[in-house]
Amino acid sequence: MNDFNEPVRVNVADGETAVSGVSTEGFGVEGRSHGTGVVGVSEAWLGVYGESTGGFTVDAVRGQGKGQTCGVAGHSEAGIGVYGKGGALAGKFDGTVKVGKTVECQFVEATHGHFTGNVRADNGDFFQGLSAGGGAFSGEVKAKKFTPTGGDYAETFAAGDEFEPGTVLVIGDDGLMAPCDAQYDSRATGVVSGAGGLTPGTVMESNPDSAHHVTLALAGQVYVKADPQYGPIAVGDLLTTSPSEGCAMRVSDRGRAVGAILGKALATLDGEPGLVRMLVTPS
């Protein structure tokens, strides 16, 4: 006896339900086939819609793959393959997540991206924070390639006051950062990062216990306030502290500069005080 009937075709007016299946215990609608069990196609809305009013473990839509098949597969030729939005979590993965191409994590909301587990990114993978907080990682982060977009490597330090970017700082008698006011000062610590539009690429947040703190460039390129009245600055000149508060000057006595060098000038400056691009090379 033939187990198959003729196809069922239902035509309805606009706004009506074509096929409705209701069950108190089993499936509302079940489709079995050697091909696709259930197909939903829409020209104006959702191809397949699922809704559930049950608890946390009752899914509106669930896909279960047996064997080496995918539980849920999403494909789009021009848009998003799989999209998730939730009041608690947009997506949750209990197993290993593998991405065949580039990973693009963009945090564009007011709250930044927060990763509590280990994060590993192979060469070419990409994480970007577009909010004020950017991305926060409280676990271990491993990356074969990490490319910061700023100009220097910096760290936060406790300071006696707020100082503008480019200011040359020394260690004050109270242990707090303060502007330099003497030449060849061996207490020199560095330059406040962020001047000239050159933002720090990596910042180590040490959470200093102080009312004020500064971000000090430790390596890389930074713009520094400099005063050429102590000698015109040329490319390659070593820079040190000067009597002009918070400003650098060119090194003219290398013997006195030991322990007080801030870096090496990458541009020239003559005449009036201004900003000089500098490679941080402390000694």
Residue pairs with C-beta under 8 A, 6 or more apart in sequence:
10 18
10 19
11 18
12 18
19 29
21 27
21 28
21 29
22 28
29 38
30 37
31 37
31 38
38 48
40 46
40 47
40 48
40 49
41 47
48 61
50 59
50 60
50 61
51 60
52 58
52 59
52 60
62 71
63 70
63 71
63 72
63 73
64 71
65 71
72 82
74 80
74 81
74 82
75 81
84 90
84 91
99 125
102 124
102 125
102 126
103 121
103 125
103 126
103 127
104 126
104 128
105 113
105 126
105 127
105 128
105 135
106 128
106 129
106 130
107 113
107 128
107 129
107 130
107 131
107 133
107 134
107 135
108 130
108 131
109 131
110 131
110 132
111 131
111 133
112 129
112 131
112 132
112 133
112 134
112 135
112 136
113 127
113 129
113 134
113 135
113 136
114 135
114 136
114 137
114 138
115 135
115 136
115 137
115 138
115 139
115 141
116 138
116 139
117 139
118 139
118 140
118 141
118 142
119 127
119 137
119 139
119 140
119 141
119 142
120 141
120 142
120 143
121 127
121 141
121 142
121 143
121 144
121 145
122 143
122 144
123 144
123 145
124 145
125 143
127 135
128 135
129 135
148 201
148 202
149 199
149 201
150 198
150 199
150 200
150 201
150 202
150 220
151 193
151 198
151 199
151 200
151 201
151 220
151 221
151 222
152 193
152 198
152 200
152 201
152 217
152 218
152 219
152 220
152 221
152 222
152 280
153 200
153 201
153 202
153 217
153 218
153 219
153 220
154 193
154 200
154 202
154 203
154 204
154 215
154 216
154 217
154 218
155 203
155 204
155 206
155 215
155 216
155 218
156 203
156 204
156 205
156 206
156 207
156 208
156 213
156 214
156 215
156 216
157 177
157 189
157 206
157 208
157 213
157 214
157 216
158 175
158 176
158 177
158 208
158 209
158 210
158 212
158 213
159 169
159 176
159 177
159 178
159 208
159 210
159 212
159 213
159 214
160 172
160 174
160 176
160 177
160 178
160 212
161 178
161 212
162 212
162 214
163 169
163 177
163 179
163 192
163 214
163 246
164 192
164 195
165 192
165 193
165 194
165 195
165 196
165 223
166 191
166 192
166 194
166 195
166 196
166 222
166 223
166 224
166 225
166 246
166 275
167 179
167 191
167 192
167 225
167 246
168 179
168 180
168 188
168 190
168 191
168 224
168 225
168 241
168 242
168 246
168 247
168 248
168 262
169 177
169 178
169 179
169 180
169 188
169 189
169 190
169 191
169 192
169 214
169 216
169 246
170 177
170 178
170 179
170 180
170 185
170 187
170 188
170 189
170 241
171 177
171 178
171 187
171 189
172 178
176 210
176 212
177 189
177 214
177 216
179 245
179 246
180 188
180 241
180 242
180 245
180 246
180 247
181 243
181 244
181 245
182 241
182 243
183 230
183 240
183 241
183 242
183 243
183 249
183 256
184 240
184 241
184 253
184 256
184 257
184 260
185 240
185 241
185 260
186 259
186 260
188 240
188 241
188 259
188 260
188 261
188 262
188 282
189 216
190 216
190 217
190 218
190 262
190 280
190 282
191 216
191 217
191 222
191 223
191 224
191 248
191 262
191 263
191 278
191 280
192 214
192 215
192 216
192 217
193 199
193 200
193 203
193 215
193 216
193 217
193 222
194 200
194 215
195 222
195 223
195 224
195 225
195 275
196 223
196 275
196 277
198 221
198 222
198 223
198 277
200 215
200 217
201 220
203 215
217 280
218 280
218 282
219 280
220 279
220 280
221 266
221 277
221 278
221 279
221 280
222 263
222 277
222 278
222 280
223 275
223 276
223 277
223 278
224 239
224 248
224 262
224 263
224 275
224 276
224 278
225 246
225 247
225 248
225 273
225 274
225 275
226 233
226 239
226 242
226 247
226 248
226 249
226 250
226 265
226 269
226 273
226 274
226 275
226 276
227 242
227 244
227 247
227 248
227 249
227 273
228 249
228 250
228 269
228 270
228 271
228 272
228 273
229 244
229 273
230 242
230 243
230 249
230 250
230 252
231 249
231 250
231 252
232 250
232 268
232 269
232 270
233 239
233 249
233 250
233 265
233 267
233 268
233 269
233 270
233 276
234 250
234 265
234 268
235 265
235 266
235 267
235 268
236 264
236 265
237 250
237 251
237 264
237 265
238 250
238 251
238 254
238 257
238 261
238 263
238 264
238 265
238 281
239 248
239 249
239 250
239 251
239 261
239 262
239 263
239 264
239 265
239 276
239 278
240 248
240 249
240 250
240 251
240 257
240 260
240 261
240 262
241 248
241 249
241 260
241 262
242 248
242 249
244 273
247 273
248 262
248 276
248 278
250 265
251 257
251 261
258 283
259 283
261 281
261 282
261 283
262 278
262 280
262 282
263 278
263 279
263 280
263 281
263 282
264 278
264 279
264 281
265 276
265 277
265 278
266 276
266 277
266 278
266 279
267 276
267 277
268 276
269 276
